Amino acid sequence: MGRRDIDESDFRSRPSKRGSRPRTKQRPEHSDAVTGLVTGVDRGRYTLLVDEALTITAMKARELTRTRVVVGDRVDVVGDTSGEEGSLARIVRIQERTSTLRRTADDTDPYERIVVANADQLVIVTALAQPEPRTGMIDRCVVAAYDAGMSVLLCLTKADLASPDHLRELYEPLGVEVVVTQRAPSDDPAKGANSAGETAGGLVLTPDSVEEVRDRLRGLVSVLVGHSGVGKSTLINALVPEAKRATGVVNDVTGRGRQTSTSAVALRLPVDEGAFDGWVIDTPGVRSFGLAHVEVAHLLHAFDDLDEVAQECPRGCTHLADAPDCALDDWIEASPEDELPARAARLASFRRLLSSRTGSDA
């Protein structure tokens, strides 16, 4: 093949930087955007509830590529918001969050993982047996919730197997509300393990137990966390029957449950026929809850009485049991006799939380 002659028609001119149009940083105002609540996330697609009734699917706009959108976020969307099959809207803004529940993989991991946004209450679901309760995990969840400005509800399941008294004594001094659920044999053995409130062993949550939990969730956005096998999915199925969350069993050898929830999802809490009052956010079972993002001083602010006393501590005081001249110890010693047990229990519980954050022995 011979060499081809080149002439002026082969010349390709590149525009100079001076002559090319500069890229603008201005973005459209999207004044026609509508607001939606993120109820589910699945591989880059977001399920949103718009106007309390319309469910649509959306993706993030290019300018939000590196911004994390999570369940519980309120977002502004444009594009096709009809909700018709195959339609796809575009998320262009994330509204300011009222709370952000975070965790890290461990206490040295600098990367924060946002669990949910805009939740009012963290519900820590813990079995009293099968699997055995792990107070260290509960402590860490309490710390993360207080750091996020959320209230805490400790939900103790499987009270038919063990007493809840010990855990009540540990957490009620911290201002943590405690609710207990019971199980009983099902009246209808034909029901499957995924029926509302039914466990794989044929036991069912008692109606009184379910209603007591429901009463603590009314009017709130509550996020449920817990180890696999503690009965979290069973509880959600009882609270929201149409949820049909998969339930599992505890391994007899390891004492651990099999993870059944694979992604967070927000579910409307029914309180009456056709009426809703609150949201329940189910999360995948967790095995660890790192607290690298939590500042010790921020944790102390969650306890108004202790925070006020700690202002008298020497600079750099760790507030742990071995801290010299800690004003919290003086506060205990100066307690009136009738207040001493309650104060001592509260300080002991706080120091247990503090040690879970710092990795020290309380």
C-alpha positions in Angstrom: 0.0 0.0 0.0 1.5 3.3 -1.1 2.0 6.3 1.0 -1.0 8.6 0.9 -0.4 12.3 0.1 -1.6 14.6 2.9 -3.2 17.9 2.1 -4.9 20.7 4.0 -8.1 18.8 4.3 -6.4 16.4 6.8 -5.6 19.2 9.2 -7.6 19.0 12.5 -7.5 22.1 14.6 -7.9 22.0 18.4 -9.6 24.9 20.0 -7.3 27.0 22.1 -8.0 27.4 25.8 -8.6 31.1 25.2 -11.2 30.4 22.5 -13.0 27.5 24.1 -16.0 28.1 26.3 -15.0 27.8 30.0 -16.8 25.2 32.1 -19.3 26.8 34.5 -19.7 25.9 38.1 -23.2 27.2 38.1 -25.9 24.6 38.4 -29.6 24.8 37.5 -31.8 25.8 40.4 -34.3 22.9 39.7 -37.1 25.0 41.0 -39.5 22.4 39.7 -38.0 19.7 41.8 -40.3 17.6 44.1 -39.3 16.1 47.4 -39.1 12.4 48.1 -38.2 10.2 51.0 -35.5 7.5 50.3 -37.0 4.2 51.4 -34.6 1.8 49.7 -31.3 1.6 47.9 -30.3 -1.1 45.4 -27.3 -0.9 43.2 -27.4 2.7 42.3 -31.2 2.9 42.1 -33.2 4.6 44.8 -36.8 4.0 45.8 -38.5 7.2 46.9 -41.9 8.0 48.4 -43.4 11.2 47.0 -46.5 13.0 48.4 -47.0 10.1 51.0 -48.5 7.9 48.3 -46.5 7.7 45.0 -43.4 5.4 44.8 -40.8 6.3 42.2 -37.4 5.1 41.2 -34.5 7.5 40.8 -30.7 7.8 40.3 -28.2 10.4 41.4 -27.4 13.4 39.2 -23.8 13.6 38.0 -22.9 16.3 40.5 -23.8 14.0 43.4 -21.7 11.1 42.2 -19.4 11.2 45.3 -22.2 12.1 47.7 -23.7 9.2 49.7 -27.5 9.0 49.6 -29.0 6.7 52.3 -32.3 5.4 53.5 -34.1 8.2 55.4 -32.7 11.0 53.3 -35.1 13.6 52.0 -34.1 14.5 48.5 -35.2 16.8 45.6 -35.8 15.0 42.3 -36.5 16.1 38.8 -37.4 14.3 35.6 -39.9 11.5 35.2 -41.7 11.4 38.6 -44.8 9.6 37.3 -43.9 6.4 39.0 -44.8 4.4 35.9 -43.0 1.2 35.2 -39.6 1.9 33.6 -39.6 5.6 34.6 -36.5 7.0 36.2 -36.2 10.4 38.0 -33.0 12.1 39.0 -31.9 13.2 42.5 -30.4 16.7 42.3 -30.3 17.7 46.0 -30.1 16.2 49.5 -31.9 18.2 52.0 -30.2 19.0 55.4 -30.2 16.0 57.7 -31.6 16.3 61.2 -29.5 13.3 62.4 -26.9 10.9 60.9 -26.2 7.5 62.4 -22.7 6.5 61.5 -20.4 3.6 62.2 -16.9 2.6 61.2 -15.5 -0.9 60.5 -13.4 -0.7 63.7 -12.1 1.9 66.1 -9.1 2.7 63.9 -10.9 3.0 60.6 -11.1 6.6 59.4 -13.8 5.9 56.9 -17.3 6.6 58.3 -20.2 4.6 57.0 -23.6 6.3 57.2 -26.2 3.8 58.3 -29.4 5.9 58.0 -30.3 9.6 58.0 -33.0 11.6 59.8 -33.9 8.9 62.3 -35.3 9.9 65.7 -34.7 6.7 67.6 -32.2 3.8 67.6 -33.9 0.5 68.6 -31.2 -2.0 69.6 -32.7 -5.5 69.3 -31.0 -8.0 71.6 -31.9 -11.6 72.4 -31.7 -12.6 76.0 -30.6 -16.1 74.9 -29.8 -17.9 71.6 -27.6 -16.0 70.9 -26.4 -14.7 74.2 -26.5 -10.9 74.7 -23.3 -9.0 74.1 -23.2 -5.9 76.2 -20.2 -4.5 74.4 -22.1 -4.3 71.2 -25.1 -2.7 73.0 -22.8 -0.1 74.6 -21.3 0.8 71.2 -24.7 1.3 69.6 -25.8 3.5 72.5 -22.7 5.6 72.1 -23.3 6.0 68.3 -26.9 6.9 68.9 -26.1 9.6 71.5 -23.4 11.0 69.3 -26.0 11.3 66.5 -28.5 13.0 68.8 -30.9 10.1 68.8 -32.8 8.5 71.6 -32.3 4.8 72.4 -34.8 2.0 72.9 -33.4 -1.4 74.0 -35.7 -4.2 72.8 -35.0 -7.5 74.6 -36.3 -10.5 72.7 -36.9 -14.1 73.7 -37.8 -13.3 77.3 -39.3 -16.8 77.5 -35.7 -18.1 77.6 -34.1 -15.7 80.2 -34.8 -12.8 82.5 -34.3 -9.2 81.3 -33.6 -7.9 84.8 -29.8 -7.8 84.5 -29.8 -5.7 81.3 -32.4 -3.4 82.7 -30.1 -2.7 85.6 -27.3 -1.9 83.2 -29.0 0.4 80.8 -31.9 2.2 82.5 -29.5 4.3 84.6 -28.3 5.7 81.2 -31.8 6.9 80.3 -32.2 4.0 77.9 -35.8 2.8 77.7 -36.3 -0.9 77.8 -39.0 -3.0 76.2 -39.3 -6.8 76.4 -41.0 -9.2 74.0 -42.3 -12.7 74.7 -42.9 -15.7 72.5 -45.6 -18.4 72.8 -46.6 -21.5 70.7 -48.6 -20.6 67.7 -52.3 -21.4 67.6 -52.0 -22.1 63.9 -49.2 -24.6 63.1 -49.9 -24.2 59.4 -48.4 -20.7 59.4 -44.9 -20.4 57.9 -41.8 -19.1 59.5 -42.2 -15.8 57.7 -45.7 -15.1 58.9 -46.2 -12.0 60.9 -44.3 -12.4 64.2 -43.7 -16.1 63.7 -40.3 -17.7 64.3 -38.7 -20.6 62.6 -39.3 -22.8 65.7 -43.1 -22.3 65.5 -43.2 -19.8 68.3 -45.0 -16.5 67.8 -44.6 -13.1 69.4 -47.4 -12.4 71.8 -49.8 -9.6 70.7 -49.2 -7.7 74.0 -45.4 -7.7 73.3 -45.9 -6.4 69.8 -48.2 -3.6 70.8 -45.9 -2.5 73.6 -43.1 -2.1 71.0 -45.5 -0.4 68.6 -46.4 2.1 71.2 -42.7 3.1 71.6 -42.4 3.6 67.8 -45.5 5.8 67.2 -44.8 9.1 65.5 -41.1 8.4 65.2 -38.6 7.3 62.6 -37.0 4.3 64.3 -34.0 2.4 63.0 -33.6 -1.2 64.2 -30.1 -2.7 64.6 -28.9 -6.0 66.0 -26.9 -9.2 65.5 -28.2 -11.8 63.1 -30.5 -14.3 64.9 -31.8 -11.9 67.6 -35.3 -11.8 66.1 -35.2 -8.4 64.4 -36.9 -9.6 61.2 -39.5 -11.5 63.2 -40.3 -8.4 65.1 -40.5 -6.3 62.0 -42.9 -8.8 60.4 -45.1 -8.6 63.4 -45.1 -4.7 63.3 -45.4 -4.5 59.6 -47.0 -7.7 58.3 -46.7 -6.9 54.6 -42.9 -6.4 55.0 -42.4 -10.2 54.8 -38.7 -9.9 55.9 -36.9 -13.2 55.7 -36.2 -14.9 59.1 -33.4 -17.3 60.0 -32.3 -19.6 62.8 -29.3 -19.6 65.2 -26.4 -22.0 64.4 -26.2 -24.5 67.3 -22.4 -24.7 66.9 -21.4 -21.0 66.6 -24.3 -19.5 68.5 -24.7 -16.9 65.7 -27.6 -16.2 63.4 -27.6 -16.2 59.6 -27.9 -12.7 58.1 -31.2 -12.4 56.4 -31.6 -8.7 55.7 -29.1 -7.6 53.0 -29.9 -3.9 52.7 -31.6 -1.1 54.7 -35.3 -0.5 53.9 -37.8 2.0 55.4 -41.3 0.6 56.2 -44.4 2.6 57.2 -45.7 1.6 60.6 -49.4 0.7 60.5 -51.3 1.5 63.7 -54.8 1.0 62.6 -56.8 -0.1 59.5 -55.3 1.9 56.7 -53.6 4.4 59.1 -49.9 4.9 59.5 -47.9 6.6 62.3 -44.2 6.5 62.0 -41.5 4.6 60.1 -39.4 1.5 60.9 -36.0 1.2 59.2 -34.7 -2.4 59.0 -30.9 -2.7 58.6 -28.7 -5.8 57.8 -27.4 -7.7 60.9 -24.1 -6.2 62.1 -21.2 -8.0 63.8 -19.2 -4.8 64.7 -19.9 -1.1 65.4 -16.7 0.9 65.2 -16.7 4.3 67.0 -13.6 6.0 65.4 -15.9 8.9 64.5 -17.1 9.7 68.0 -15.4 12.3 70.1 -15.3 11.6 73.9 -16.4 15.2 74.7 -19.4 14.8 72.4 -20.4 11.6 74.3 -20.3 13.4 77.6 -22.7 16.1 76.3 -25.4 13.4 76.0 -25.5 13.3 79.9 -26.5 16.7 81.1 -25.9 16.0 84.8 -22.5 14.4 84.3 -21.4 17.0 81.8 -22.1 19.8 84.3 -20.1 18.1 87.0 -17.3 17.3 84.6 -16.7 21.0 84.1 -14.8 20.9 87.4 -12.5 18.2 86.3 -8.8 19.0 85.7 -7.8 19.6 82.2 -7.2 16.4 80.2 -9.3 14.3 82.6 -10.3 11.0 80.9 -13.3 10.6 83.4 -12.5 6.9 83.7 -12.3 5.1 87.0 -8.6 5.5 87.3 -8.6 9.2 86.4 -6.9 11.2 89.3 -9.0 14.0 90.8 -12.0 13.3 88.6 -14.9 15.5 89.7 -17.3 12.7 89.0 -15.9 10.7 91.9 -16.4 13.7 94.2 -20.0 13.9 92.9 -20.6 10.4 94.1 -19.0 10.9 97.5 -21.1 14.0 98.1 -24.3 12.3 97.1 -27.2 12.4 99.6 -27.8 8.9 100.9 -31.1 8.4 99.1 -29.5 9.4 95.7 -26.2 7.5 96.1 -27.3 4.2 94.5 -28.8 5.9 91.4 -25.8 8.2 90.9 -23.3 5.4 91.3 -25.2 3.2 88.8 -25.4 6.0 86.3 -21.7 6.8 86.6 -20.7 3.2 86.3 -22.8 2.8 83.2 -21.4 6.0 81.7 -17.8 4.8 82.3 -18.6 1.5 80.7 -19.8 3.4 77.5 -16.7 5.6 77.7 -14.4 2.6 77.8 -16.1 1.1 74.8 -15.2 4.2 72.9 -11.6 4.6 74.1 -10.8 0.9 74.2 -9.8 1.1 77.9 -11.0 -0.9 80.9 -13.7 0.9 82.8 
